[in-house]
Amino acid sequence: MATSEPKIDQEVSNLLKLAHGKEAGGRTVLFSTITDLLERRHNDLSKTELALMSEILSKLISDVEMNIRTKLAQKLSSQEDAPLDLVILLANDQIEVAKPILDLSTLLSDDDLIRIIRHKTAQHQLSIASRKHLSSGVCRELISIGNTKTLVTLLTNHDAQIDNTSLAALVERSKE
């Protein structure tokens, strides 16, 4: 860690001041400051501090402009050491924000992807269907829930591990 970095408790104290501020655009500044801190220092934070910051971000995310969230998602989508809670939060955002994370992030587990498939939009499912290295479990979930466009995308994905049971389900769906 560089010696020019402020102490972590000083940074957290500054976050609290921002959180209590009433200035216009304060929510966006707070969101940006927390995400910056998480990016730079997430390995230095305790589990409690990480959980608290993730909770704050989840409450702020709807107040922050979409272009800021989209830029953050694009930045974090290819980082292998990005804060997982933040990646999951962005993956569950509107598709314009979530797409880079869903397309590229290797941090999302099969369980994370399956939850997104079950609870988000058809566009989220479509984005997941085009990911590299899709497991058979994720493929099964896409087949059971996905629309025609998602299924076609999945079938053209050469990195998808579609097992025989899933293939049989696809054949049955194609008859409809």
Summary of the structure (lengths in Angstrom):
residues: 176
radius of gyration: 19.0
end to end distance: 59.2
largest distance: 65.1
contacts: 497
relative contact order: 0.08
helix: 70%
strand: 1%
